Amino acid sequence: LVEVVAGCVAAADELGDAAIIAARHRLEHVEMPDDHAVAVLARLGIVASVQPAFDAAWGAEGQLYERRLGRDRARPMNPFAAMRDAGVTLAFGSDSPVTPLSPWAGVRAAARHHCPDQRLSVAAGFDAHTRGGHRARRDDSAGVLDPGAAATYAVWDGATEPGTLPPLGPDDALPRCLRSVVGGRVAFDAEEL
């Protein structure tokens, strides 16, 4: 990441920040950014594609990151809140089959980060897994339910009240997709299976 960030800074020095921002770059697997890297990503509008399930699987004390990298290097990994607070757009993914393709598990993982100060709210995680992914592919209008927006959405069970996000505590069942609609056409319907 150090070399990539240095390259982005060099490009911005030559072309100007506006040119880099307009290019809408994204970086995959942004797991170990330091404060400087986070500031550069924010300044240059670079989307951070991150995998919260990695933190859930390997981020806790005594887990893979700590065993391989040592405590001091492992603890600050996947600084979701720091990146979001700096203005970096987050786009969640799973890197399936490395971790399961389970968007709600990713949102829960971000909300239960191994470092409490790096946790995101469920709403911020939901945004990163919906709008963030569309922003990463340079489409700012997708990922919202607004009049006139493309009718692309999923219906999930699990919310306790209409219009709310489901509880994602450690013992809560993850929501199950009931239906997905892409461009106004049903792509999946659980009742039809």
C-alpha positions as CSV (number, residue, x, y, z in Angstrom):
1,L,0.0,0.0,0.0
2,V,2.9,2.3,0.7
3,E,4.1,2.2,-2.9
4,V,0.5,2.6,-4.3
5,V,-0.1,5.6,-2.1
6,A,3.3,7.1,-3.1
7,G,2.3,6.6,-6.8
8,C,-1.0,8.3,-6.3
9,V,0.7,11.3,-4.6
10,A,3.2,11.5,-7.4
11,A,0.5,11.4,-10.0
12,A,-1.4,14.1,-8.2
13,D,1.7,16.2,-7.9
14,E,2.1,16.0,-11.7
15,L,-1.5,16.1,-12.8
16,G,-3.3,17.8,-9.9
17,D,-5.6,16.4,-7.3
18,A,-8.7,17.1,-9.5
19,A,-7.5,14.8,-12.2
20,I,-6.9,11.9,-9.8
21,I,-10.3,12.5,-8.2
22,A,-12.0,12.6,-11.6
23,A,-10.4,9.2,-12.4
24,R,-12.4,7.6,-9.6
25,H,-9.7,5.0,-8.6
26,R,-10.3,2.3,-6.1
27,L,-7.9,0.1,-4.2
28,E,-8.7,-3.5,-3.3
29,H,-7.9,-5.1,0.1
30,V,-7.1,-1.9,2.0
31,E,-6.3,-3.6,5.2
32,M,-3.2,-1.9,6.6
33,P,-3.4,1.8,5.8
34,D,-1.6,4.1,8.2
35,D,-2.8,7.6,8.9
36,H,-0.9,9.1,5.9
37,A,-2.5,6.5,3.5
38,V,-6.0,7.2,4.9
39,A,-5.5,10.9,4.4
40,V,-4.3,10.4,0.8
41,L,-7.2,8.1,0.0
42,A,-9.6,10.7,1.3
43,R,-7.9,13.7,-0.4
44,L,-7.8,11.9,-3.8
45,G,-11.3,10.4,-3.7
46,I,-9.9,6.8,-3.8
47,V,-12.5,4.2,-2.8
48,A,-11.3,1.6,-0.3
49,S,-12.6,-1.9,-1.2
50,V,-12.5,-3.7,2.1
51,Q,-13.6,-7.1,3.5
52,P,-15.1,-6.9,7.0
53,A,-15.3,-10.7,7.2
54,F,-11.5,-10.8,7.2
55,D,-11.6,-8.9,10.5
56,A,-14.2,-11.2,11.9
57,A,-12.3,-14.3,10.9
58,W,-8.7,-13.2,11.7
59,G,-8.7,-9.9,13.5
60,A,-9.4,-10.8,17.1
61,E,-6.6,-11.2,19.7
62,G,-4.7,-14.4,19.2
63,Q,-6.1,-14.9,15.7
64,L,-4.3,-15.2,12.3
65,Y,-3.3,-11.5,11.9
66,E,-1.7,-11.3,15.3
67,R,0.0,-14.7,15.0
68,R,1.5,-13.8,11.6
69,L,2.1,-10.1,12.0
70,G,2.5,-9.6,15.8
71,R,0.1,-7.6,18.0
72,D,1.4,-4.1,17.2
73,R,0.9,-4.6,13.4
74,A,-2.3,-6.5,13.7
75,R,-4.3,-4.3,16.0
76,P,-4.7,-1.3,13.7
77,M,-5.7,-3.4,10.7
78,N,-8.9,-2.7,8.8
79,P,-9.5,0.8,10.3
80,F,-13.1,1.1,9.0
81,A,-14.2,4.0,11.2
82,A,-10.9,5.9,10.7
83,M,-11.3,5.7,7.0
84,R,-15.0,6.6,7.0
85,D,-14.4,9.5,9.4
86,A,-11.6,10.8,7.1
87,G,-14.0,10.8,4.2
88,V,-12.9,7.7,2.4
89,T,-15.7,5.9,0.6
90,L,-15.8,2.3,1.7
91,A,-17.0,-0.5,-0.5
92,F,-17.6,-3.8,1.3
93,G,-17.0,-7.2,-0.3
94,S,-16.4,-10.7,0.8
95,D,-13.5,-11.9,-1.5
96,S,-15.6,-15.1,-1.9
97,P,-14.7,-17.9,-1.6
98,V,-12.0,-16.7,0.9
99,T,-14.9,-15.7,3.2
100,P,-18.6,-16.5,2.5
101,L,-20.6,-14.4,0.1
102,S,-22.8,-13.0,2.9
103,P,-23.4,-9.3,2.8
104,W,-25.2,-9.1,6.2
105,A,-22.3,-11.1,7.8
106,G,-20.0,-8.4,6.4
107,V,-22.1,-5.6,7.9
108,R,-22.2,-7.4,11.2
109,A,-18.4,-7.9,11.1
110,A,-17.9,-4.1,10.6
111,A,-20.3,-3.3,13.4
112,R,-18.4,-5.8,15.7
113,H,-14.8,-4.9,14.6
114,H,-12.1,-6.4,16.9
115,C,-11.2,-2.8,17.9
116,P,-14.3,-1.1,19.3
117,D,-13.0,2.4,18.1
118,Q,-13.1,1.0,14.5
119,R,-16.6,-0.2,14.5
120,L,-19.2,1.2,12.2
121,S,-22.9,1.5,12.8
122,V,-25.1,-1.0,11.0
123,A,-26.4,1.9,8.9
124,A,-22.8,2.9,7.9
125,G,-22.0,-0.8,7.1
126,F,-25.2,-1.1,5.1
127,D,-24.3,2.0,3.1
128,A,-20.8,0.6,2.4
129,H,-22.3,-2.7,1.2
130,T,-24.8,-1.0,-1.1
131,R,-24.0,2.5,-2.2
132,G,-20.3,2.0,-1.6
133,G,-20.1,-0.8,-4.1
134,H,-21.9,1.3,-6.7
135,R,-19.5,4.2,-6.1
136,A,-16.6,1.9,-6.5
137,R,-17.9,1.1,-10.0
138,R,-18.4,4.8,-10.7
139,D,-22.2,4.9,-10.4
140,D,-23.3,7.4,-7.9
141,S,-27.0,7.1,-8.7
142,A,-27.4,3.4,-7.9
143,G,-27.9,1.8,-4.5
144,V,-30.8,4.0,-3.4
145,L,-34.5,3.7,-3.4
146,D,-35.7,7.0,-4.8
147,P,-38.4,7.9,-7.3
148,G,-37.0,7.6,-10.7
149,A,-34.1,5.4,-9.6
150,A,-33.5,2.0,-11.3
151,A,-35.7,-0.6,-9.7
152,T,-32.8,-2.7,-8.5
153,Y,-33.2,-3.9,-4.9
154,A,-33.4,-6.9,-2.5
155,V,-36.1,-7.7,0.0
156,W,-34.8,-9.3,3.2
157,D,-36.5,-10.7,6.3
158,G,-35.3,-9.8,9.7
159,A,-36.1,-6.2,10.3
160,T,-38.1,-5.7,13.5
161,E,-40.1,-2.7,12.1
162,P,-40.7,-1.6,8.5
163,G,-38.1,0.8,7.2
164,T,-35.5,-0.3,9.8
165,L,-32.3,-2.3,9.5
166,P,-32.3,-5.7,11.2
167,P,-30.5,-6.3,14.5
168,L,-27.1,-7.8,13.9
169,G,-26.0,-8.8,17.4
170,P,-23.8,-11.9,17.7
171,D,-26.7,-14.2,18.4
172,D,-29.2,-12.7,15.9
173,A,-29.9,-14.7,12.8
174,L,-28.7,-13.1,9.6
175,P,-31.4,-11.8,7.3
176,R,-32.5,-14.1,4.5
177,C,-33.0,-12.8,1.0
178,L,-36.7,-13.2,0.0
179,R,-36.6,-11.5,-3.4
180,S,-34.2,-9.6,-5.6
181,V,-35.2,-7.3,-8.5
182,V,-32.8,-6.1,-11.1
183,G,-33.8,-3.3,-13.4
184,G,-37.5,-3.9,-12.5
185,R,-37.4,-7.6,-13.2
186,V,-37.5,-10.3,-10.6
187,A,-34.2,-12.1,-10.6
188,F,-34.8,-14.3,-7.5
189,D,-37.8,-15.2,-5.5
190,A,-37.5,-17.5,-2.5
191,E,-41.1,-18.6,-2.7
192,E,-40.6,-19.8,-6.2
193,L,-37.8,-22.2,-5.3
